[in-house]
Amino acid sequence: MMRSLFSGVSGLQNHQIRMDVVGNNIANVNTTGFKKGRVNFQDLLYQQMSGAARPTEEVGGVNPKEIGLGMSIASIDTIHTQGSLQTTGVGTDLAIQGTGFFVLKNGEKSFYTRAGAFGLDNQGTLVNPANGLRVQGWMARAVEGAPRIDTARDVEDLIIPVGSKDPAKATTSVDFACNLDKRTPEIPDGAGPQARLDGTWGTDFKVYDSFGDVHTLRVDFSRVPGQSNSWRANVTVDPDSPTATNTAVGVGTAAAGGANSFTVNFSNLGTLAGVADAAGNAGPAEGDLNVRVAFDVLGATAGAAGAPTRQEFAINLGRIGSVVNTVTQFAEKSSTKAFMQDGYPMGYLENFKIDQSGVITGVYSNGTNRLVGQVAMASFTNPGGLEKAGENTYVVSNNSGIANVSPSGIAGKGKLIAGALEMSNVDLAEQFTDMIVTQRGFQANSKTIQTSDQMLQELLTLKR
């Protein structure tokens, strides 16, 4: 009877622990990124009344006689199943779809979490605003003038410099494309203004100097008299300026100087065939055709003599023989124009966005986008072995394995969803059912103790 008392006590104690876990699950039903717990029981030691006996020639075998001494907790597991995603619309909120953890740091100590309710502090650092832990990743660095992310480096704090300046960049390349109408009439010598207007296709496009000031690039195309497959292009920068900008053109290895015109030649198939400047310098026989243009930047001087600063950029006409993103000559309406240039004025970082790979892109007021950094993720051989450190965080334990830190999508890591949060994976129907089972188990064990006590009472009242 004493054995049954202690078995009942072990049942009460361990069912209470199971109830504690169920209560914690229910309490965190709305906790962002929470992973539910599960209690597994196992039976305890056994008292052997007699051992087993093997069969003999006379009798068969005998099984052992053992009396159990109760039960104990086998394990309390953390179930890392995917939680539902809830859209928040907050750009700094991140949810993980799949496996993996965010990496947070407090000094040199690392923490791991599935809760992605992040924000910026007053220095622009991406943090968990609830506890100040800093989100880890890789900041972009300039390599040969272009921002690059090196994920082979150690992780670092992610800083988004909201309000920072993006310096102005002078135009170095202007791309032209589309068609020049083969049916356009030639402009004879001494033609009037209307004839010149009808025979000319003009384009205007904005370009920028190194200060970020805007200039107007005008290119007027007209048929070369007597040559059905050739067009002359006159180039002028700021044609309406009262002060001339001394626009000059050069082709091939020739410097941009002298005249401001060049000639574009087409094949009988309507595709680019070549280009030459007014001095007769020709471009390459194959590949891309480029024309260098130089002009005076008004208001900017260089040298002791105060000479105007010259700026150069290239007009890209396209590839010889191609019809894609290239100037062509077909019997269709003229539509050639500049469609892209690489200059821009100074701007300020106004916003940023995070894609599914965790790449952070800054959006500037001058219309440019800049690579800022990338959010790091960690995975573990045994995520169930992580120790809970409170505040929705985990730390590495002896049985979790070391953290494998890399970008999203590598080594089985899931993708990131910006503007959403992962909810708890607690299922209330499951927890309430488990609560009923736990309560019934606790009740049954209490009955074991009551019944054993009544039997002891009967024993004590045998002699009156």
Rosetta blueprint (number, residue, H / E / L):
1 M L
2 M H
3 R H
4 S H
5 L H
6 F H
7 S H
8 G H
9 V H
10 S H
11 G H
12 L H
13 Q H
14 N H
15 H H
16 Q H
17 I H
18 R H
19 M H
20 D H
21 V H
22 V H
23 G H
24 N H
25 N H
26 I H
27 A H
28 N L
29 V L
30 N L
31 T L
32 T L
33 G L
34 F L
35 K L
36 K L
37 G E
38 R E
39 V E
40 N E
41 F E
42 Q E
43 D E
44 L L
45 L L
46 Y E
47 Q E
48 Q E
49 M E
50 S E
51 G L
52 A L
53 A E
54 R L
55 P L
56 T L
57 E L
58 E L
59 V L
60 G L
61 G L
62 V E
63 N L
64 P L
65 K E
66 E E
67 I E
68 G E
69 L L
70 G L
71 M E
72 S E
73 I E
74 A E
75 S E
76 I E
77 D E
78 T E
79 I L
80 H L
81 T L
82 Q L
83 G L
84 S L
85 L E
86 Q E
87 T E
88 T L
89 G L
90 V L
91 G L
92 T L
93 D E
94 L E
95 A E
96 I E
97 Q E
98 G L
99 T E
100 G L
101 F E
102 F E
103 V E
104 L E
105 K E
106 N E
107 G L
108 E L
109 K E
110 S E
111 F E
112 Y E
113 T E
114 R L
115 A L
116 G L
117 A E
118 F L
119 G E
120 L E
121 D L
122 N L
123 Q L
124 G L
125 T E
126 L E
127 V E
128 N L
129 P L
130 A L
131 N L
132 G L
133 L L
134 R E
135 V E
136 Q E
137 G E
138 W E
139 M E
140 A L
141 R E
142 A E
143 V E
144 E L
145 G L
146 A E
147 P E
148 R E
149 I L
150 D L
151 T L
152 A L
153 R L
154 D L
155 V L
156 E E
157 D E
158 L L
159 I E
160 I L
161 P L
162 V L
163 G L
164 S L
165 K E
166 D E
167 P L
168 A L
169 K E
170 A L
171 T L
172 T L
173 S E
174 V E
175 D E
176 F E
177 A E
178 C E
179 N E
180 L E
181 D E
182 K L
183 R L
184 T L
185 P L
186 E L
187 I L
188 P L
189 D L
190 G L
191 A L
192 G L
193 P H
194 Q H
195 A H
196 R H
197 L H
198 D H
199 G L
200 T E
201 W E
202 G E
203 T E
204 D E
205 F E
206 K E
207 V E
208 Y E
209 D L
210 S L
211 F L
212 G L
213 D L
214 V E
215 H E
216 T E
217 L E
218 R E
219 V E
220 D E
221 F E
222 S E
223 R E
224 V L
225 P L
226 G L
227 Q L
228 S L
229 N L
230 S E
231 W E
232 R E
233 A E
234 N E
235 V E
236 T E
237 V E
238 D L
239 P L
240 D L
241 S L
242 P L
243 T L
244 A L
245 T L
246 N L
247 T L
248 A E
249 V E
250 G E
251 V E
252 G L
253 T L
254 A L
255 A L
256 A L
257 G L
258 G L
259 A L
260 N L
261 S E
262 F E
263 T E
264 V E
265 N E
266 F E
267 S L
268 N L
269 L L
270 G L
271 T L
272 L E
273 A E
274 G E
275 V E
276 A E
277 D E
278 A L
279 A L
280 G L
281 N L
282 A E
283 G L
284 P L
285 A L
286 E L
287 G L
288 D E
289 L E
290 N E
291 V E
292 R E
293 V E
294 A E
295 F E
296 D E
297 V E
298 L E
299 G E
300 A E
301 T E
302 A E
303 G L
304 A L
305 A L
306 G L
307 A E
308 P E
309 T E
310 R E
311 Q E
312 E E
313 F E
314 A E
315 I E
316 N E
317 L E
318 G E
319 R E
320 I L
321 G L
322 S L
323 V L
324 V L
325 N L
326 T L
327 V E
328 T E
329 Q E
330 F E
331 A L
332 E L
333 K L
334 S L
335 S L
336 T L
337 K E
338 A E
339 F E
340 M E
341 Q E
342 D L
343 G L
344 Y E
345 P L
346 M L
347 G E
348 Y E
349 L E
350 E E
351 N E
352 F E
353 K E
354 I E
355 D L
356 Q L
357 S L
358 G L
359 V E
360 I E
361 T E
362 G E
363 V E
364 Y E
365 S L
366 N L
367 G L
368 T L
369 N E
370 R E
371 L E
372 V E
373 G E
374 Q E
375 V E
376 A L
377 M E
378 A E
379 S E
380 F L
381 T L
382 N L
383 P H
384 G H
385 G H
386 L L
387 E E
388 K E
389 A E
390 G E
391 E L
392 N L
393 T E
394 Y E
395 V E
396 V L
397 S L
398 N L
399 N L
400 S L
401 G L
402 I L
403 A L
404 N E
405 V E
406 S E
407 P L
408 S L
409 G L
410 I L
411 A L
412 G L
413 K E
414 G L
415 K E
416 L E
417 I E
418 A E
419 G L
420 A E
421 L E
422 E E
423 M L
424 S L
425 N L
426 V L
427 D L
428 L H
429 A H
430 E H
431 Q H
432 F H
433 T H
434 D H
435 M H
436 I H
437 V H
438 T H
439 Q H
440 R H
441 G H
442 F H
443 Q H
444 A H
445 N H
446 S H
447 K H
448 T H
449 I H
450 Q H
451 T H
452 S H
453 D H
454 Q H
455 M H
456 L H
457 Q H
458 E H
459 L H
460 L H
461 T L
462 L L
463 K L
464 R L
